[in-house]
Amino acid sequence: MEIVRAGLLALPFLSPLVAGPSVVAWQSLVTGACIAGLLISVPVAGLARPLLMWLLAGGLMVSVSALSHGMPSTLATLFAIAGVGAMAFVGSGMSRGGTPASAKPLATGVLVAGLVSAVIGLLQYYGYAEWLVPWTTSPTLGQAYGNLRQRNQFATLISMAWIAVLWLHVMSPTVRARRGLMAAALLLLVAAAAATSRTGLLQLLTIVGVASFIARRERQGWRAEAGARVQLPSPLLLLATIPLYFVIAWVLPQLVGGPGGAVESMLQRLHTGAPEDHSRLILWRNVLTLIAQHPWTGWGWGELSFAHYSTQYDGARFVEILDNAHNLPLHLAVELGIPAAVLICGGFLWMVIAARPWRERDPARLMAWGMLGAIVLHSLLEYPLWYGPFQLVFGLCLGMLWPGRGSFAIRPALSSLVAGVMLLVVGLAGWDYVRVSQIYLPPDERLSAYKEDTLAKVRGTWLFARQAEFAELTLTTVTPANAAEVHSLAQRVIHFSPEPRVIVKLIESAELLGREREAEAQAERFHDAFPQEFARWLKEADRDPARLAAPQ
């Protein structure tokens, strides 16, 4: 059973499934299925009241925002919050076990996911992953991200696997087992360097620093007072991983074939930083401007990309479609409002302070704090909690750290019922997603029932209405006869994806309806948000820029 639990934890990180209009849909569905499996295979227990209230408050505020702003369905977000909550109950059940072995599935699952991803990532880095397709992707030389398809996510997984190695080292009774774990740690260190992730480097520095401090305290006697018989690696050995990391980061690009300088090293990334127009500082300044416009209730859940497109900034503008603030407190503030962000983030901070992690002695809880900390640190720079695998681990750690008083058990029949409902939702959502995905495939690759009249057959989808509407808009040619219908559709779709193809349809339909001022306003926004695409559109359509009143 322990192998099954570890496999269910590892699978969401390793799943190669990715198809259709959303890069995260299959990953989320696989995660949901694994959560259901864990609900069945692990005895679950209750949660501490503050944690339960915090989870319910988060779901309620997202729902209220969606209703008050007239937003499309937020079922995917609520399903994710429910998944985190379910994993919290599972994590509480793990802590209820009261034995070191109760936390082993978490450590083993994360370590297996980290090691397999490390091997895949290094094959990708050196261009040897082609033979593994379609079980993984084969990116350009110097790119390593496993099946997570993003190097910061890959780096966070590696960091969590490093924490799992440290816990297993503490629990391992033999020297041979510990040596094997040190070899695993070395492979993870190489993968971390290959990721060239500055977020990953910050996590590594934090993990090594905290672990070295704990190892030093161990040797001063507090671990012995707690009755433990085993220890972390020596502080000097742990600290030695930092210079070793930089040596590896320098060596890896030297071993890549091809023209010199073809692979960007971690040292180069630290020296040059991000391109100026992709800077997080510019991004965060833009988000702060948006927050100032709607400080109390926010722009609405899922509205950041539209807010960014529709706003003219006094200073520099982040050049890409901005659908996440790359900082969780800022993102909550811009979409839900400052009061909601303070309540959610402040509530979490209060729970952490009340738990006093700096006084923690239990190895399993220290592992949970470490993995939780890696995800939270990443959340201050990006958005790992928008992805199923990290939601799963996040929920487990919450439950392990804030179990219910007395850790009373929940009846297996209830958890099995919840698991069954979750599997039913995953199955229905999966089939609905397969249906919607047909319109994004070439006709000869579609299911036989969807080869003809595909758009009409997928139009009735409920869960993925936005993706279906986007396909309908981009496939429809604007004419005087359908201008009103296209204009109404474009006004909805632009809140989902304010990209050039959508903006052009909105402008063209507005012109055909005689709404010249609206067309001019949208052209001005188009010019500011996508200047190159705007110029290309003017040239291809042989339009007069002056007629659209767009700045030159």
Secondary structure by P-SEA (a helix, b strand, c coil): caaaaaaaaaccccccccccccccaaaaaaaaaaaaaaaaacccccccaaaaaaaaaaaaaaaaaaaaaccccaaaaaaaaaaaaaaaaaaaaaaaccccccaaaaaaaaaaaaaaaaaaaaaaaaccccccccccccccccccccccccaaaaaaaaaaaaaaaaaaaaacccaaaaaaaaaaaaaaaaaaaaaccaaaaaaaaaaaaaaaaaaaaaaaccccccccccccccaaaaaaaaaaaaaaaaaaaaaccccccccccaaaaaaccccccccaaaaaaaaaaaaaacccccccccaaaaaaaacccccccccccccccccaaaaaaaaccaaaaaaaaaaaaaaaaaacccccccaaaaaaaaaaaaaaaaaaccccccccaaaaaaaaaaaaaccccccccccaaaaaaaaaaaaaaaaaaaaaaaaaaccccccccccccccccccccccccccaaaaaaaaaaaaccccccaaaaaaaaaaaaaaacccaaaaaaaaaaaaaacaaaaaaaaaaaaaaacaaaaaaaaaaaccccccccccc
